Amino acid sequence: MARNDGNRWLTLGEASRTLGVTPNTLRRWADRGEISTFTTPGGHRRFLANAVQALVPASRARRPALATSAERMVRAYRRARPLALAHDRPHWMEKLSEAERLEFRRRGMQLVGDLLGYLDADRGDLSVAERRAADYGREAARLGASLSDTVDGFLRFRKPFVDELVALARLRRLDTREATALLVDAEAALDRLLVALMTGHTQS
């Protein structure tokens, strides 16, 4: 779309393609008043080209900061598995004292925090998180978790983590390229942490 065409009206399809979002997403933005629109007598939405252009992300050298916390990720995990703490706890965890369970949780939150820091706008070194993952694997083995149990626990955490990143990408208005890069980086980092976890467990 040429910038000097800013006063013309775009259809829902044209506007959503310009922004790189789905028509349903653009409808929600309009319903929340995040972009001006009018409805034709036939019931079709129209969007002013200038308003659409204003929402197109400018070229950025790096993606915006995620500005989230490990606590938010833990809440996302609990929403995804609301009965996990009370009814779906792995059998080996039932043998742990409350203090041991709290320590395990603290280690997990540290790992989540390290991973978020790595994925944020100024990505750092993942080696600290890899060391923590190896320690986590060793501690799980010491407390009686099999390798299968330990990997299963990691995989239970992985999907809610990635799902929450998708939600954050929408919230931070990452464009398609930025959101895709974030998820690719996250999957690669999670793979490295899983390998470190397994290595730590088998070396215990």
NURO-824597 format. One record per residue: residue number from 1; x, y, z of N, C-alpha, C in turn; residue in three letters. Coordinates in Angstrom, 3 decimals. Each point is the difference from the previous one (the first is absolute). Layout:
! NURO-824597
TORKE  bavo       n_x       n_y       n_z      ca_x      ca_y      ca_z       c_x       c_y       c_z  fiba
TORKE   NUM         X         Y         Z         X         Y         Z         X         Y         Z   ALA
...
END
This chain:
! NURO-824597
TORKE  bavo       n_x       n_y       n_z      ca_x      ca_y      ca_z       c_x       c_y       c_z  fiba
TORKE     1     0.843    -1.192     0.000    -0.843     1.192     0.000     0.879     1.243     0.000   MET
TORKE     2    -0.206     0.898    -0.936     0.762     1.239    -0.066    -0.448     0.933     1.111   ALA
TORKE     3     0.957     0.738     0.606    -0.331     0.869     1.116    -0.902     1.162    -0.414   ARG
TORKE     4     0.018     0.402    -1.285    -0.859     1.109    -0.412    -1.433    -0.442    -0.254   ASN
TORKE     5    -0.278    -1.275     0.225    -1.371    -0.501    -0.104    -0.651    -0.083     1.371   ASP
TORKE     6     0.533     0.722     0.975    -0.423    -0.150     1.390    -1.445     0.337     0.277   GLY
TORKE     7    -0.645     0.799    -0.868    -1.388     0.387     0.273    -1.023    -0.943    -0.606   ASN
TORKE     8     0.449    -1.039    -0.664    -0.987    -0.932    -0.552    -0.360    -1.048     1.036   ARG
TORKE     9    -1.107    -0.686    -0.222    -0.505    -0.994     0.931     0.344    -1.395    -0.493   TRP
TORKE    10     0.421    -0.843     0.928     0.386    -1.372    -0.332    -1.050    -0.984     0.505   LEU
TORKE    11    -0.147    -1.073    -0.732    -0.873    -1.079     0.466     0.691    -0.727     1.161   THR
TORKE    12    -0.755    -0.836     0.683     0.564    -0.793     1.085     1.161    -0.854    -0.500   LEU
TORKE    13    -0.175    -0.625    -1.141     1.051    -0.847    -0.551     1.251     0.784    -0.343   GLY
TORKE    14    -0.178     1.159    -0.650     1.155     0.821    -0.365     0.750     0.475     1.239   GLU
TORKE    15    -0.762     0.458     1.000     0.634     0.518     1.218     0.727    -1.109     0.754   ALA
TORKE    16    -0.608    -1.172     0.102     0.642    -1.085     0.748     1.255    -0.488    -0.712   SER
TORKE    17    -0.019    -0.026    -1.347     1.208    -0.401    -0.739     1.105     1.029     0.172   ARG
TORKE    18    -0.354     1.276     0.016     1.000     1.059     0.187     0.688    -0.145     1.356   THR
TORKE    19    -0.785    -0.342     1.020     0.536    -0.112     1.359     0.624    -1.360     0.289   LEU
TORKE    20    -0.275    -0.980    -0.845     0.525    -1.336     0.245    -0.690    -0.717     1.135   GLY
TORKE    21    -1.289     0.307     0.216    -0.788    -0.662     1.044    -1.225    -0.619    -0.648   VAL
TORKE    22    -0.683    -0.854     0.747    -1.211    -0.618    -0.540    -1.157     0.988     0.053   THR
TORKE    23    -1.000    -0.171    -0.854    -1.184     0.855     0.073    -0.658    -0.010     1.380   PRO
TORKE    24    -0.015    -1.158     0.660    -0.599    -0.068     1.336     0.758     0.859     1.003   ASN
TORKE    25     1.332    -0.001    -0.097     0.797     0.852     0.893    -0.337     1.465    -0.235   THR
TORKE    26    -0.087     0.398    -1.277    -0.307     1.391    -0.307    -1.408     0.368     0.483   LEU
TORKE    27    -0.948    -0.917    -0.121    -1.345     0.257     0.542     0.061     0.256     1.503   ARG
TORKE    28     0.787    -0.828     0.717     0.105     0.186     1.448     0.608     1.353     0.329   ARG
TORKE    29     1.044     0.402    -0.740     0.604     1.316     0.235    -1.030     1.105    -0.202   TRP
TORKE    30    -0.799    -0.135    -1.064    -1.021     1.009    -0.269    -1.052     0.015     1.100   ALA
TORKE    31    -0.421    -1.172     0.454    -1.002    -0.079     1.064     0.498     0.627     1.295   ASP
TORKE    32     1.328    -0.084     0.238     0.572     0.596     1.207     0.365     1.469    -0.190   ARG
TORKE    33    -0.261     0.538    -1.191     0.300     1.401    -0.261     1.463     0.287    -0.274   GLY
TORKE    34     0.780    -1.041    -0.343     1.426     0.184    -0.247     0.276     0.502    -1.412   GLU
TORKE    35    -0.997    -0.048    -0.873     0.128     0.556    -1.343    -1.384     0.479    -0.436   ILE
TORKE    36    -0.019     1.161    -0.639    -1.279     0.567    -0.449    -0.538    -0.781    -1.185   SER
TORKE    37    -1.318    -0.099    -0.038    -0.646    -0.716    -1.088    -1.420     0.532    -0.171   THR
TORKE    38    -0.585    -0.259    -1.158    -1.433     0.239    -0.135    -0.601    -1.191    -0.737   PHE
TORKE    39    -1.276    -0.171     0.164    -0.696    -1.133    -0.612    -0.916     0.520    -1.104   THR
TORKE    40     0.106    -0.589    -1.171    -0.812     0.411    -1.145    -1.452    -0.424     0.236   THR
TORKE    41    -0.938     0.576    -0.764    -1.406    -0.434     0.116    -0.169    -1.506    -0.222   PRO
TORKE    42     0.929    -0.587    -0.749    -0.073    -1.447    -0.236     0.619    -0.829     1.118   GLY
TORKE    43     0.514     0.683     1.029     0.559    -0.723     1.145     1.470    -0.331    -0.104   GLY
TORKE    44     0.722     0.641    -0.948     1.428    -0.278    -0.180     0.837     1.084     0.671   HIS
TORKE    45     1.065    -0.420     0.675     0.881     0.960     0.661     0.944     0.628    -1.019   ARG
TORKE    46     0.296     1.278     0.239     0.999     0.712    -0.797     0.971     0.684     0.958   ARG
TORKE    47     1.276     0.031    -0.385     1.064     0.537     0.842     0.748     1.084    -0.775   PHE
TORKE    48     0.204     1.151     0.635     0.728     1.085    -0.637     1.455    -0.429    -0.178   LEU
TORKE    49     0.498     0.186    -1.220     1.354    -0.457    -0.308     1.037     0.602     0.934   ALA
TORKE    50    -0.162     1.287     0.358     0.958     0.639     0.914     0.039    -0.701     1.346   ASN
TORKE    51    -1.176    -0.396     0.510    -0.067    -0.674     1.298     0.672    -1.370    -0.064   ALA
TORKE    52    -0.193    -0.687    -1.113     0.642    -1.300    -0.177     1.509     0.166    -0.079   VAL
TORKE    53     0.440     0.977    -0.786     1.430     0.226    -0.172     0.671     0.328     1.329   GLN
TORKE    54    -0.716     0.689     0.870     0.567     0.378     1.303     0.277    -1.211     0.878   ALA
TORKE    55    -0.687    -1.117    -0.271     0.201    -1.215     0.786     1.060    -0.925    -0.580   LEU
TORKE    56     0.483     0.304    -1.198     1.037    -0.841    -0.599     1.292     0.220     0.776   VAL
TORKE    57     0.607    -1.077     0.550     1.224     0.189     0.771     1.109     0.594    -0.855   PRO
TORKE    58     0.677     0.999     0.546     1.157     0.560    -0.692     1.114    -1.031     0.012   ALA
TORKE    59     0.943     0.133    -0.929     1.135    -0.927    -0.011     0.757     0.159     1.313   SER
TORKE    60     0.255    -1.128     0.675     0.682     0.036     1.279     1.242    -0.859    -0.094   ARG
TORKE    61     1.063     0.466     0.643     1.230    -0.783     0.013    -0.151    -1.231     0.882   ALA
TORKE    62    -0.875     0.088     0.984    -0.238    -1.130     0.891    -1.449     0.020     0.429   ARG
TORKE    63    -0.494    -1.138     0.426    -1.391    -0.058     0.415    -0.163     0.652     1.374   ARG
TORKE    64    -1.214     0.456     0.305    -0.234     0.644     1.296     0.218    -0.971     1.153   PRO
TORKE    65     0.293     0.557     1.172     0.174    -0.818     1.196    -1.303    -0.714     0.342   ALA
TORKE    66     0.121    -1.203     0.518    -1.186    -0.755     0.398    -0.630     0.586     1.255   LEU
TORKE    67     0.829     0.530     0.883    -0.481     0.644     1.231    -0.961    -0.904     0.759   ALA
TORKE    68     0.473    -1.209     0.299    -0.813    -0.934     0.773     0.858    -0.605     1.097   THR
TORKE    69    -0.561    -0.921     0.753     0.711    -0.561     1.139    -0.208    -1.505     0.076   SER
TORKE    70     0.873    -0.644     0.788    -0.146    -1.427     0.226    -1.326    -0.304     0.694   ALA
TORKE    71    -0.434     0.914     0.887    -1.265    -0.212     0.715    -1.172    -0.068    -0.975   GLU
TORKE    72     0.020     0.860    -1.028    -1.078    -0.033    -0.993    -0.008    -1.337    -0.730   ARG
TORKE    73     1.185    -0.507    -0.313     0.076    -1.284    -0.677    -0.518    -1.128     0.886   MET
TORKE    74     0.296     0.070     1.293    -0.502    -1.021     0.927    -1.526     0.050     0.051   VAL
TORKE    75    -0.567     1.208     0.004    -1.462     0.120    -0.008    -0.580    -0.599    -1.285   ARG
TORKE    76     0.693     0.202    -1.124    -0.453    -0.571    -1.272     0.015    -1.524     0.076   ALA
TORKE    77     1.031    -0.553     0.642     0.071    -1.453     0.155    -1.164    -0.501     0.843   TYR
TORKE    78    -0.298     0.719     1.081    -1.096    -0.433     0.875    -1.348     0.102    -0.700   ARG
TORKE    79    -0.156     1.017    -0.862    -1.248     0.095    -0.764    -0.135    -1.170    -0.969   ARG
TORKE    80     1.129    -0.410    -0.584    -0.020    -1.087    -0.976    -0.248    -1.347     0.681   ALA
TORKE    81     0.493    -0.156     1.233    -0.156    -1.269     0.723    -0.489     0.309     1.409   ARG
TORKE    82    -1.256     0.443     0.143    -0.478     0.475     1.301    -0.017    -1.050     1.097   PRO
TORKE    83    -0.035    -1.285    -0.349    -0.045    -1.041     1.020     1.364    -0.624     0.265   LEU
TORKE    84     1.026     0.500    -0.694     1.300    -0.659     0.080     0.543    -0.049     1.422   ALA
TORKE    85    -0.133     1.104     0.729     0.597     0.044     1.334    -0.717    -0.935     0.966   LEU
TORKE    86    -1.308    -0.119    -0.121    -0.758    -0.772     0.973    -0.209    -1.459    -0.394   ALA
TORKE    87    -0.253    -0.277    -1.265    -0.443    -1.339    -0.381     0.881    -0.697    -1.045   HIS
TORKE    88     0.909     0.727    -0.612     0.747    -0.588    -1.108     1.503     0.098     0.245   ASP
TORKE    89     0.396     0.049     1.264     1.414     0.105     0.338     0.670    -1.334    -0.289   ARG
TORKE    90     1.182    -0.002    -0.640     0.696    -1.266    -0.260     0.214    -0.783     1.294   PRO
TORKE    91    -0.051    -1.331    -0.092     0.053    -0.848     1.201     1.261     0.237     0.815   HIS
TORKE    92     1.145     0.241    -0.668     1.236     0.197     0.754    -0.039     1.283     0.823   TRP
TORKE    93    -0.782     0.983    -0.454    -0.099     1.252     0.752    -0.801    -0.164     1.286   MET
TORKE    94    -0.882    -0.997     0.031    -0.796    -0.235     1.200     0.880    -0.354     1.194   GLU
TORKE    95     1.187    -0.531    -0.276     0.897    -0.411     1.080     0.831     1.151     0.547   LYS
TORKE    96    -0.041     1.163    -0.665     0.829     1.127     0.423    -0.642     0.748     1.158   LEU
TORKE    97     0.856     0.594     0.814    -0.502     0.876     1.051    -0.456     1.309    -0.635   SER
TORKE    98    -0.760     0.780     0.756    -0.443     1.309    -0.508     1.198     0.880    -0.328   GLU
TORKE    99     1.032    -0.058     0.841     1.208     0.808    -0.235     0.676    -0.406    -1.309   ALA
TORKE   100     0.044    -1.312    -0.275     0.621    -0.469    -1.253    -0.817     0.441    -1.204   GLU
TORKE   101    -1.328    -0.049     0.127    -0.845     0.447    -1.114     0.171     1.495    -0.250   ARG
TORKE   102     0.079     0.782     1.066     0.205     1.447    -0.152     1.340     0.299    -0.656   LEU
TORKE   103     1.031    -0.755     0.374     1.312     0.202    -0.607    -0.028    -0.362    -1.479   GLU
TORKE   104    -0.718    -1.055    -0.332    -0.127    -0.398    -1.401    -0.703     1.103    -0.793   PHE
TORKE   105    -1.058     0.560     0.586    -0.740     1.077    -0.651     0.892     1.229    -0.195   ARG
TORKE   106     0.811     0.315     1.032     0.897     1.152    -0.096     0.998    -0.194    -1.147   ARG
TORKE   107     0.546    -1.209    -0.106     0.937    -0.290    -1.094    -0.683     0.162    -1.357   ARG
TORKE   108    -1.241    -0.477    -0.094    -0.738     0.130    -1.256    -0.238     1.450    -0.376   GLY
TORKE   109    -0.340     0.836     0.986    -0.242     1.414    -0.285     1.282     0.717    -0.409   MET
TORKE   110     1.122    -0.396     0.611     1.288     0.566    -0.418     0.269    -0.318    -1.465   GLN
TORKE   111    -0.278    -1.240    -0.370     0.224    -0.441    -1.378    -0.889     0.776    -0.968   LEU
TORKE   112    -1.267     0.189     0.377    -0.917     0.778    -0.837     0.509     1.436    -0.140   VAL
TORKE   113     0.439     0.598     1.108     0.519     1.363    -0.043     1.212     0.121    -0.908   GLY
TORKE   114     0.910    -0.972     0.087     1.182     0.000    -0.874    -0.402    -0.079    -1.465   ASP
TORKE   115    -0.970    -0.861    -0.287    -0.444    -0.180    -1.387    -0.661     1.269    -0.526   LEU
TORKE   116    -0.828     0.635     0.826    -0.637     1.257    -0.423     1.045     1.071    -0.262   LEU
TORKE   117     1.001     0.077     0.873     1.064     0.978    -0.210     0.735    -0.233    -1.311   GLY
TORKE   118     0.220    -1.257    -0.328     0.671    -0.341    -1.256    -0.847     0.400    -1.204   TYR
TORKE   119    -1.312    -0.222     0.106    -0.885     0.262    -1.134    -0.365     1.471    -0.154   LEU
TORKE   120     0.257     0.795     1.027    -0.418     1.389    -0.055     0.801     0.757    -1.063   ASP
TORKE   121    -0.323     1.262    -0.166     0.549     0.776    -1.113     1.525    -0.066    -0.072   ALA
TORKE   122     0.656     0.076     1.139     1.460    -0.113     0.027     0.380    -1.400     0.462   ASP
TORKE   123    -0.060    -0.948    -0.927     0.293    -1.377     0.376     1.427    -0.119     0.503   ARG
TORKE   124     0.139    -0.793     1.058     1.323    -0.221     0.565     0.494    -1.401    -0.270   GLY
TORKE   125     0.751    -0.506     0.962     0.608    -1.317    -0.103    -0.939    -1.022     0.644   ASP
TORKE   126    -0.232    -1.094    -0.670    -0.888    -1.030     0.538     0.742    -0.960     0.924   LEU
TORKE   127     1.313     0.149     0.142     0.770    -0.988     0.754    -0.411    -0.044     1.473   SER
TORKE   128    -0.393     1.135     0.593    -0.444    -0.007     1.395    -1.253    -0.863     0.135   VAL
TORKE   129    -0.956     0.186    -0.921    -1.224    -0.796     0.027     0.311    -1.477    -0.238   ALA
TORKE   130     0.947    -0.294    -0.868     0.365    -1.401    -0.245     0.594    -0.636     1.258   GLU
TORKE   131     0.831     0.763     0.737     0.550    -0.529     1.259    -1.110    -0.258     1.010   ARG
TORKE   132    -0.961     0.924     0.074    -1.128    -0.193     0.922    -0.832    -1.223    -0.409   ARG
TORKE   133    -0.189    -0.181    -1.295    -0.771    -1.163    -0.471     0.718    -1.297     0.365   ALA
TORKE   134     1.337    -0.022    -0.151     0.766    -1.190     0.379    -0.113    -0.253     1.501   ALA
TORKE   135     0.079     1.069     0.796    -0.163    -0.134     1.458    -1.388    -0.541     0.340   ASP
TORKE   136    -0.998     0.504    -0.726    -1.380    -0.449     0.209    -0.108    -1.504    -0.277   TYR
TORKE   137     0.622    -0.449    -1.086    -0.013    -1.421    -0.333     0.697    -0.837     1.053   GLY
TORKE   138     1.148     0.477     0.498     0.725    -0.734     1.040    -0.831    -0.096     1.277   ARG
TORKE   139    -0.640     1.132     0.366    -0.810     0.017     1.221    -1.216    -0.922    -0.140   GLU
TORKE   140    -0.611    -0.008    -1.181    -1.139    -0.889    -0.230     0.429    -1.453     0.170   ALA
TORKE   141     1.166    -0.357    -0.538     0.497    -1.371     0.137     0.264    -0.328     1.468   ALA
TORKE   142     0.599     0.943     0.720     0.304    -0.226     1.417    -1.262    -0.249     0.813   ARG
TORKE   143    -1.086     0.682    -0.389    -1.246    -0.122     0.753    -0.872    -1.172    -0.461   LEU
TORKE   144     0.507    -0.775    -0.962    -0.705    -1.228    -0.372    -0.778     0.046    -1.302   GLY
TORKE   145     0.094     1.101    -0.756    -0.698     0.072    -1.284     0.790    -0.754    -1.060   ALA
TORKE   146    -0.674    -0.823    -0.764     0.667    -0.664    -1.127     0.267     1.029    -1.095   SER
TORKE   147     0.810    -0.390    -0.976     0.242     0.901    -1.132    -1.308     0.291    -0.724   LEU
TORKE   148    -0.835    -1.036    -0.161    -1.295     0.187    -0.657    -0.868     0.987     0.770   SER
TORKE   149    -0.039    -0.121     1.348    -0.763     0.936     0.831     0.496     1.428    -0.188   ASP
TORKE   150     1.312     0.154    -0.027     0.608     1.328    -0.089    -0.306     0.647    -1.344   THR
TORKE   151     0.129    -0.777    -1.067    -0.312     0.529    -1.329    -1.488     0.327    -0.108   VAL
TORKE   152    -0.851    -0.859     0.550    -1.439     0.251    -0.027    -0.335     1.315     0.701   ASP
TORKE   153     0.635     0.251     1.141    -0.226     1.263     0.707     0.398     1.199    -0.840   GLY
TORKE   154     1.112    -0.115    -0.712     0.457     1.095    -0.854    -0.990     0.239    -1.140   PHE
TORKE   155    -0.488    -1.077    -0.594    -0.929     0.146    -1.124    -1.342     0.578     0.450   LEU
TORKE   156    -0.418    -0.294     1.236    -1.223     0.602     0.529     0.140     1.512     0.115   ARG
TORKE   157     1.207     0.438     0.313     0.273     1.427     0.128     0.140     0.669    -1.371   PHE
TORKE   158     0.476    -0.734    -0.965     0.377     0.605    -1.279    -1.184     0.604    -0.761   ARG
TORKE   159    -1.093    -0.758    -0.154    -1.116     0.494    -0.817    -0.633     1.257     0.581   LYS
TORKE   160    -0.339     0.039     1.312    -0.546     1.255     0.537     0.955     1.174    -0.147   PRO
TORKE   161     1.312    -0.267     0.093     0.993     1.065    -0.167    -0.092     0.579    -1.410   PHE
TORKE   162    -0.003    -0.864    -1.007    -0.076     0.465    -1.391    -1.349     0.679    -0.261   VAL
TORKE   163    -1.085    -0.557     0.537    -1.322     0.624    -0.174    -0.018     1.414     0.580   ASP
TORKE   164     0.645     0.182     1.157     0.038     1.327     0.613     0.861     0.960    -0.818   GLU
TORKE   165     1.060    -0.496    -0.629     0.803     0.853    -0.896    -0.839     0.486    -1.178   LEU
TORKE   166    -0.853    -0.876    -0.528    -0.890     0.400    -1.100    -0.912     1.133     0.463   VAL
TORKE   167    -0.562    -0.147     1.210    -0.870     1.051     0.544     0.778     1.294     0.201   ALA
TORKE   168     1.238    -0.098     0.468     0.829     1.195     0.201     0.332     0.675    -1.320   LEU
TORKE   169     0.247    -0.814    -1.029     0.296     0.568    -1.315    -1.168     0.844    -0.494   ALA
TORKE   170    -1.236    -0.475     0.225    -1.175     0.797    -0.380    -0.100     1.256     0.862   ARG
TORKE   171     0.213    -0.166     1.311    -0.125     1.113     0.927     1.009     1.103    -0.315   LEU
TORKE   172     1.210    -0.384    -0.361     1.062     0.980    -0.299    -0.051     0.477    -1.452   ARG
TORKE   173    -1.000    -0.482    -0.759    -0.184     0.389    -1.404     1.237    -0.302    -0.851   ARG
TORKE   174     0.597    -1.174     0.231     1.096    -0.415    -0.868    -0.558    -0.281    -1.381   LEU
TORKE   175     0.743     0.389    -1.024    -0.462    -0.320    -1.344     0.288    -1.481    -0.278   ASP
TORKE   176    -0.447    -0.479    -1.150     0.102    -1.428    -0.298     1.439    -0.479     0.033   THR
TORKE   177     0.904     0.785    -0.567     1.419    -0.387    -0.016     0.561    -0.083     1.413   ARG
TORKE   178    -0.310     0.996     0.830     0.506     0.020     1.367    -0.564    -1.144     0.834   GLU
TORKE   179    -1.300    -0.258    -0.141    -0.626    -1.075     0.769     0.566    -1.354    -0.411   ALA
TORKE   180     0.186    -0.197    -1.296     0.562    -1.264    -0.479     1.412    -0.195     0.532   THR
TORKE   181     0.810     1.063    -0.055     1.375    -0.094     0.509     0.009    -0.320     1.491   ALA
TORKE   182    -0.920     0.608     0.758    -0.079    -0.272     1.438    -0.289    -1.476     0.257   LEU
TORKE   183    -0.963    -0.558    -0.714    -0.368    -1.396     0.222     1.092    -0.957    -0.464   LEU
TORKE   184     0.674     0.326    -1.089     1.131    -0.835    -0.459     1.105     0.019     1.046   VAL
TORKE   185     0.312     1.199     0.527     1.029     0.115     1.036    -0.396    -0.787     1.248   ASP
TORKE   186    -1.286     0.099     0.381    -0.475    -0.698     1.196     0.114    -1.509    -0.162   ALA
TORKE   187    -0.427    -0.525    -1.146     0.061    -1.446    -0.216     1.449    -0.492     0.017   GLU
TORKE   188     0.903     0.757    -0.628     1.414    -0.404    -0.011     0.578     0.034     1.414   ALA
TORKE   189    -0.340     1.031     0.773     0.493     0.107     1.371    -0.551    -1.123     0.867   ALA
TORKE   190    -1.288    -0.302    -0.156    -0.612    -1.083     0.777     0.634    -1.344    -0.334   LEU
TORKE   191     0.350    -0.212    -1.266     0.693    -1.230    -0.383     1.340    -0.110     0.718   ASP
TORKE   192     0.746     1.105     0.062     1.299    -0.007     0.679    -0.171    -0.280     1.492   ARG
TORKE   193    -1.026     0.580     0.603    -0.223    -0.224     1.425    -0.411    -1.444     0.276   LEU
TORKE   194    -0.784    -0.577    -0.893    -0.398    -1.397     0.170     1.219    -0.915    -0.057   LEU
TORKE   195     0.910     0.258    -0.930     1.222    -0.810    -0.092     0.819     0.149     1.284   VAL
TORKE   196     0.124     1.241     0.503     0.757     0.226     1.235    -0.654    -0.713     1.178   ALA
TORKE   197    -1.329     0.048     0.064    -0.739    -0.676     1.060     0.285    -1.502    -0.016   LEU
TORKE   198    -0.082    -0.603    -1.185     0.220    -1.435    -0.134     1.457    -0.365     0.345   MET
TORKE   199     0.929     0.844    -0.443     1.420    -0.252     0.294     0.242     0.045     1.499   THR
TORKE   200    -0.573     1.010     0.664     0.157     0.104     1.444    -0.557    -1.211     0.712   GLY
TORKE   201    -1.160    -0.461    -0.445    -0.638    -1.162     0.643     0.877    -1.250    -0.165   HIS
TORKE   202     0.498    -0.229    -1.189     0.765    -1.229    -0.252     1.383     0.045     0.637   THR
TORKE   203     0.509     1.195     0.326     1.324     0.118     0.618    -0.064    -0.048     1.530   GLN
TORKE   204    -1.215    -0.069     0.545    -0.125     0.039     1.468     0.461    -1.312     0.629   SER
END
